[in-house]
Each structure stands twice: as C-alpha cells, then as structure tokens.
Amino acid sequence: MQHYGYAAEAARIRAKFMDVVLRDFRETGALYEKYKSCGSRNVSKDLKFGYTTNEPGFGWTNGVMLELLSMDAAGR
C-alpha cells in the first residue's frame, strides 16, 4: 500500500497489527500464526483449512513483526 500512494493507510494498518501482536505477546509470551482483525488470536473455531489450532511461534508472523519493527525503527 505504501508503494502505491497509500502511506497513511499502510501506517494505520501496520500500527494496528503490531499493537494486536505485541499486546498478545505481553500476555502469552508467544507469537501466533493467525490473528483476527478485531484484535484476537482466538481463531480456532474459525479455522477451515490447514492446522486445526492456532500455532505458537509460527515463522511468518515472526518475520513480519521483525520487518515491521525494523520499519518503525527506521522511520519508514
């Protein structure tokens, strides 16, 4: 989004996602595979494909958070 002229929207979504993940990390000490847009990792009842549980320590979430934290630190 940022690369297509929607920097403000991208920043808002980035901040919201990071807030959800970091708030949950403070509570549980883990990052999970999936999060709801409403701010919850309680997605098990909504899963229709793949894992039947919301897996902790999932790689893509870890990688995305590292990139977003790096972007924040660099002021991007």
N, CA, C and O atoms as a GROMACS GRO file, in nm:
protein
  304
    1MET      N    1   0.082  -0.118   0.000
    1MET     CA    2   0.000   0.000   0.000
    1MET      C    3   0.087   0.125   0.000
    1MET      O    4   0.060   0.222  -0.071
    2GLN      N    5   0.189   0.121   0.079
    2GLN     CA    6   0.278   0.236   0.091
    2GLN      C    7   0.339   0.272  -0.044
    2GLN      O    8   0.354   0.390  -0.076
    3HIS      N    9   0.373   0.172  -0.123
    3HIS     CA   10   0.437   0.195  -0.253
    3HIS      C   11   0.338   0.244  -0.359
    3HIS      O   12   0.380   0.284  -0.468
    4TYR      N   13   0.209   0.240  -0.329
    4TYR     CA   14   0.108   0.282  -0.426
    4TYR      C   15   0.036   0.409  -0.384
    4TYR      O   16  -0.074   0.438  -0.430
    5GLY      N   17   0.100   0.486  -0.294
    5GLY     CA   18   0.043   0.615  -0.257
    5GLY      C   19  -0.051   0.613  -0.138
    5GLY      O   20  -0.120   0.712  -0.112
    6TYR      N   21  -0.055   0.504  -0.066
    6TYR     CA   22  -0.144   0.493   0.050
    6TYR      C   23  -0.062   0.482   0.178
    6TYR      O   24  -0.084   0.391   0.258
    7ALA      N   25   0.030   0.573   0.196
    7ALA     CA   26   0.122   0.567   0.311
    7ALA      C   27   0.048   0.578   0.444
    7ALA      O   28   0.079   0.504   0.537
    8ALA      N   29  -0.048   0.667   0.453
    8ALA     CA   30  -0.122   0.685   0.580
    8ALA      C   31  -0.201   0.560   0.615
    8ALA      O   32  -0.202   0.517   0.730
    9GLU      N   33  -0.266   0.501   0.516
    9GLU     CA   34  -0.343   0.380   0.539
    9GLU      C   35  -0.252   0.264   0.578
    9GLU      O   36  -0.284   0.186   0.668
   10ALA      N   37  -0.138   0.253   0.509
   10ALA     CA   38  -0.042   0.147   0.541
   10ALA      C   39   0.010   0.162   0.683
   10ALA      O   40   0.023   0.064   0.756
   11ALA      N   41   0.039   0.284   0.723
   11ALA     CA   42   0.089   0.309   0.859
   11ALA      C   43  -0.016   0.274   0.963
   11ALA      O   44   0.017   0.219   1.068
   12ARG      N   45  -0.143   0.305   0.935
   12ARG     CA   46  -0.251   0.274   1.028
   12ARG      C   47  -0.268   0.123   1.045
   12ARG      O   48  -0.280   0.074   1.157
   13ILE      N   49  -0.268   0.050   0.934
   13ILE     CA   50  -0.283  -0.095   0.939
   13ILE      C   51  -0.162  -0.158   1.008
   13ILE      O   52  -0.177  -0.249   1.090
   14ARG      N   53  -0.043  -0.110   0.975
   14ARG     CA   54   0.080  -0.161   1.038
   14ARG      C   55   0.075  -0.141   1.189
   14ARG      O   56   0.106  -0.233   1.265
   15ALA      N   57   0.037  -0.022   1.233
   15ALA     CA   58   0.030   0.008   1.376
   15ALA      C   59  -0.074  -0.079   1.446
   15ALA      O   60  -0.050  -0.127   1.557
   16LYS      N   61  -0.188  -0.099   1.382
   16LYS     CA   62  -0.294  -0.180   1.443
   16LYS      C   63  -0.248  -0.326   1.456
   16LYS      O   64  -0.267  -0.387   1.561
   17PHE      N   65  -0.188  -0.380   1.350
   17PHE     CA   66  -0.141  -0.519   1.355
   17PHE      C   67  -0.035  -0.536   1.463
   17PHE      O   68  -0.039  -0.630   1.541
   18MET      N   69   0.060  -0.443   1.466
   18MET     CA   70   0.167  -0.451   1.566
   18MET      C   71   0.111  -0.441   1.707
   18MET      O   72   0.157  -0.511   1.797
   19ASP      N   73   0.013  -0.356   1.727
   19ASP     CA   74  -0.049  -0.342   1.859
   19ASP      C   75  -0.115  -0.473   1.902
   19ASP      O   76  -0.099  -0.516   2.017
   20VAL      N   77  -0.188  -0.536   1.811
   20VAL     CA   78  -0.254  -0.664   1.842
   20VAL      C   79  -0.150  -0.769   1.879
   20VAL      O   80  -0.164  -0.836   1.982
   21VAL      N   81  -0.049  -0.784   1.797
   21VAL     CA   82   0.051  -0.888   1.819
   21VAL      C   83   0.132  -0.861   1.946
   21VAL      O   84   0.154  -0.953   2.026
   22LEU      N   85   0.175  -0.738   1.967
   22LEU     CA   86   0.255  -0.707   2.085
   22LEU      C   87   0.174  -0.718   2.214
   22LEU      O   88   0.226  -0.764   2.316
   23ARG      N   89   0.049  -0.675   2.211
   23ARG     CA   90  -0.037  -0.689   2.329
   23ARG      C   91  -0.054  -0.836   2.366
   23ARG      O   92  -0.045  -0.874   2.482
   24ASP      N   93  -0.078  -0.919   2.265
   24ASP     CA   94  -0.093  -1.062   2.290
   24ASP      C   95   0.038  -1.124   2.337
   24ASP      O   96   0.038  -1.211   2.424
   25PHE      N   97   0.150  -1.079   2.280
   25PHE     CA   98   0.281  -1.131   2.321
   25PHE      C   99   0.306  -1.101   2.468
   25PHE      O  100   0.360  -1.185   2.541
   26ARG      N  101   0.269  -0.982   2.512
   26ARG     CA  102   0.287  -0.946   2.654
   26ARG      C  103   0.206  -1.038   2.745
   26ARG      O  104   0.249  -1.070   2.856
   27GLU      N  105   0.089  -1.082   2.698
   27GLU     CA  106   0.004  -1.171   2.777
   27GLU      C  107   0.052  -1.315   2.776
   27GLU      O  108   0.048  -1.383   2.878
   28THR      N  109   0.098  -1.363   2.660
   28THR     CA  110   0.126  -1.506   2.644
   28THR      C  111   0.273  -1.541   2.632
   28THR      O  112   0.312  -1.654   2.658
   29GLY      N  113   0.356  -1.444   2.594
   29GLY     CA  114   0.497  -1.472   2.571
   29GLY      C  115   0.525  -1.543   2.440
   29GLY      O  116   0.633  -1.597   2.420
   30ALA      N  117   0.426  -1.542   2.349
   30ALA     CA  118   0.443  -1.611   2.220
   30ALA      C  119   0.378  -1.530   2.108
   30ALA      O  120   0.287  -1.450   2.131
   31LEU      N  121   0.427  -1.552   1.987
   31LEU     CA  122   0.362  -1.501   1.867
   31LEU      C  123   0.289  -1.618   1.803
   31LEU      O  124   0.339  -1.730   1.806
   32TYR      N  125   0.173  -1.593   1.747
   32TYR     CA  126   0.091  -1.700   1.690
   32TYR      C  127   0.080  -1.687   1.539
   32TYR      O  128   0.114  -1.584   1.481
   33GLU      N  129   0.032  -1.794   1.477
   33GLU     CA  130   0.021  -1.796   1.332
   33GLU      C  131  -0.085  -1.698   1.281
   33GLU      O  132  -0.064  -1.629   1.182
   34LYS      N  133  -0.198  -1.693   1.348
   34LYS     CA  134  -0.311  -1.616   1.296
   34LYS      C  135  -0.365  -1.521   1.403
   34LYS      O  136  -0.362  -1.550   1.522
   35TYR      N  137  -0.414  -1.407   1.356
   35TYR     CA  138  -0.480  -1.308   1.441
   35TYR      C  139  -0.602  -1.257   1.367
   35TYR      O  140  -0.599  -1.241   1.245
   36LYS      N  141  -0.710  -1.231   1.440
   36LYS     CA  142  -0.828  -1.169   1.380
   36LYS      C  143  -0.804  -1.020   1.368
   36LYS      O  144  -0.730  -0.960   1.446
   37SER      N  145  -0.868  -0.960   1.270
   37SER     CA  146  -0.853  -0.816   1.252
   37SER      C  147  -0.912  -0.738   1.368
   37SER      O  148  -0.878  -0.621   1.388
   38CYS      N  149  -1.000  -0.801   1.446
   38CYS     CA  150  -1.059  -0.733   1.561
   38CYS      C  151  -0.967  -0.736   1.682
   38CYS      O  152  -1.001  -0.682   1.787
   39GLY      N  153  -0.850  -0.800   1.669
   39GLY     CA  154  -0.753  -0.796   1.778
   39GLY      C  155  -0.747  -0.918   1.865
   39GLY      O  156  -0.717  -0.908   1.984
   40SER      N  157  -0.775  -1.033   1.810
   40SER     CA  158  -0.774  -1.155   1.890
   40SER      C  159  -0.697  -1.264   1.818
   40SER      O  160  -0.698  -1.272   1.695
   41ARG      N  161  -0.632  -1.350   1.895
   41ARG     CA  162  -0.569  -1.468   1.836
   41ARG      C  163  -0.659  -1.590   1.852
   41ARG      O  164  -0.623  -1.700   1.810
   42ASN      N  165  -0.778  -1.570   1.911
   42ASN     CA  166  -0.872  -1.679   1.933
   42ASN      C  167  -0.946  -1.708   1.803
   42ASN      O  168  -1.060  -1.666   1.784
   43VAL      N  169  -0.880  -1.781   1.714
   43VAL     CA  170  -0.936  -1.808   1.582
   43VAL      C  171  -0.968  -1.955   1.560
   43VAL      O  172  -1.015  -1.991   1.452
   44SER      N  173  -0.943  -2.040   1.657
   44SER     CA  174  -0.956  -2.185   1.638
   44SER      C  175  -1.092  -2.226   1.584
   44SER      O  176  -1.099  -2.314   1.498
   45LYS      N  177  -1.199  -2.164   1.632
   45LYS     CA  178  -1.333  -2.203   1.585
   45LYS      C  179  -1.359  -2.159   1.442
   45LYS      O  180  -1.451  -2.210   1.377
   46ASP      N  181  -1.281  -2.065   1.392
   46ASP     CA  182  -1.300  -2.013   1.256
   46ASP      C  183  -1.212  -2.083   1.152
   46ASP      O  184  -1.228  -2.058   1.032
   47LEU      N  185  -1.121  -2.170   1.195
   47LEU     CA  186  -1.028  -2.233   1.101
   47LEU      C  187  -1.100  -2.336   1.016
   47LEU      O  188  -1.168  -2.425   1.068
   48LYS      N  189  -1.084  -2.324   0.885
   48LYS     CA  190  -1.147  -2.418   0.793
   48LYS      C  191  -1.045  -2.500   0.716
   48LYS      O  192  -1.078  -2.607   0.664
   49PHE      N  193  -0.921  -2.452   0.707
   49PHE     CA  194  -0.818  -2.518   0.629
   49PHE      C  195  -0.689  -2.524   0.709
   49PHE      O  196  -0.670  -2.445   0.801
   50GLY      N  197  -0.601  -2.617   0.675
   50GLY     CA  198  -0.471  -2.624   0.739
   50GLY      C  199  -0.480  -2.674   0.882
   50GLY      O  200  -0.556  -2.765   0.913
   51TYR      N  201  -0.400  -2.613   0.969
   51TYR     CA  202  -0.397  -2.653   1.109
   51TYR      C  203  -0.533  -2.633   1.175
   51TYR      O  204  -0.606  -2.540   1.141
   52THR      N  205  -0.566  -2.720   1.268
   52THR     CA  206  -0.691  -2.706   1.342
   52THR      C  207  -0.672  -2.626   1.470
   52THR      O  208  -0.768  -2.604   1.545
   53THR      N  209  -0.550  -2.582   1.495
   53THR     CA  210  -0.520  -2.498   1.611
   53THR      C  211  -0.439  -2.378   1.564
   53THR      O  212  -0.382  -2.379   1.454
   54ASN      N  213  -0.434  -2.276   1.646
   54ASN     CA  214  -0.354  -2.157   1.614
   54ASN      C  215  -0.216  -2.180   1.672
   54ASN      O  216  -0.197  -2.173   1.794
   55GLU      N  217  -0.119  -2.206   1.587
   55GLU     CA  218   0.014  -2.248   1.629
   55GLU      C  219   0.100  -2.134   1.682
   55GLU      O  220   0.112  -2.030   1.617
   56PRO      N  221   0.160  -2.152   1.802
   56PRO     CA  222   0.253  -2.051   1.853
   56PRO      C  223   0.388  -2.061   1.783
   56PRO      O  224   0.428  -2.168   1.738
   57GLY      N  225   0.458  -1.949   1.776
   57GLY     CA  226   0.593  -1.949   1.722
   57GLY      C  227   0.600  -1.966   1.572
   57GLY      O  228   0.701  -2.012   1.520
   58PHE      N  229   0.494  -1.931   1.503
   58PHE     CA  230   0.488  -1.954   1.359
   58PHE      C  231   0.578  -1.856   1.285
   58PHE      O  232   0.574  -1.736   1.312
   59GLY      N  233   0.656  -1.906   1.192
   59GLY     CA  234   0.761  -1.828   1.126
   59GLY      C  235   0.718  -1.703   1.054
   59GLY      O  236   0.784  -1.600   1.066
   60TRP      N  237   0.606  -1.707   0.979
   60TRP     CA  238   0.573  -1.587   0.901
   60TRP      C  239   0.538  -1.471   0.993
   60TRP      O  240   0.574  -1.357   0.963
   61THR      N  241   0.469  -1.498   1.103
   61THR     CA  242   0.435  -1.390   1.196
   61THR      C  243   0.562  -1.330   1.255
   61THR      O  244   0.575  -1.208   1.266
   62ASN      N  245   0.655  -1.416   1.294
   62ASN     CA  246   0.782  -1.369   1.349
   62ASN      C  247   0.854  -1.280   1.248
   62ASN      O  248   0.903  -1.172   1.284
   63GLY      N  249   0.862  -1.324   1.123
   63GLY     CA  250   0.930  -1.248   1.019
   63GLY      C  251   0.863  -1.115   0.989
   63GLY      O  252   0.930  -1.013   0.973
   64VAL      N  253   0.731  -1.116   0.982
   64VAL     CA  254   0.657  -0.992   0.956
   64VAL      C  255   0.678  -0.893   1.069
   64VAL      O  256   0.701  -0.774   1.045
   65MET      N  257   0.671  -0.940   1.193
   65MET     CA  258   0.692  -0.849   1.306
   65MET      C  259   0.833  -0.792   1.307
   65MET      O  260   0.850  -0.673   1.336
   66LEU      N  261   0.932  -0.872   1.276
   66LEU     CA  262   1.069  -0.820   1.270
   66LEU      C  263   1.081  -0.711   1.164
   66LEU      O  264   1.145  -0.608   1.187
   67GLU      N  265   1.021  -0.733   1.048
   67GLU     CA  266   1.026  -0.632   0.942
   67GLU      C  267   0.952  -0.505   0.982
   67GLU      O  268   1.001  -0.395   0.959
   68LEU      N  269   0.835  -0.519   1.042
   68LEU     CA  270   0.758  -0.401   1.083
   68LEU      C  271   0.829  -0.323   1.193
   68LEU      O  272   0.830  -0.200   1.191
   69LEU      N  273   0.889  -0.394   1.288
   69LEU     CA  274   0.966  -0.326   1.393
   69LEU      C  275   1.086  -0.253   1.333
   69LEU      O  276   1.119  -0.143   1.376
   70SER      N  277   1.150  -0.316   1.234
   70SER     CA  278   1.262  -0.253   1.166
   70SER      C  279   1.217  -0.127   1.091
   70SER      O  280   1.286  -0.026   1.094
   71MET      N  281   1.103  -0.135   1.025
   71MET     CA  282   1.049  -0.019   0.954
   71MET      C  283   1.019   0.095   1.052
   71MET      O  284   1.049   0.211   1.024
   72ASP      N  285   0.961   0.061   1.165
   72ASP     CA  286   0.931   0.163   1.266
   72ASP      C  287   1.058   0.229   1.317
   72ASP      O  288   1.065   0.351   1.331
   73ALA      N  289   1.159   0.147   1.346
   73ALA     CA  290   1.286   0.200   1.399
   73ALA      C  291   1.354   0.291   1.297
   73ALA      O  292   1.420   0.388   1.334
   74ALA      N  293   1.336   0.260   1.168
   74ALA     CA  294   1.399   0.340   1.062
   74ALA      C  295   1.313   0.459   1.022
   74ALA      O  296   1.354   0.541   0.939
   75GLY      N  297   1.193   0.469   1.080
   75GLY     CA  298   1.104   0.580   1.047
   75GLY      C  299   1.039   0.570   0.911
   75GLY      O  300   1.003   0.671   0.852
   76ARG      N  301   1.024   0.448   0.861
   76ARG     CA  302   0.961   0.429   0.729
   76ARG      C  303   0.813   0.406   0.741
   76ARG      O  304   0.745   0.388   0.640
   0.00000   0.00000   0.00000
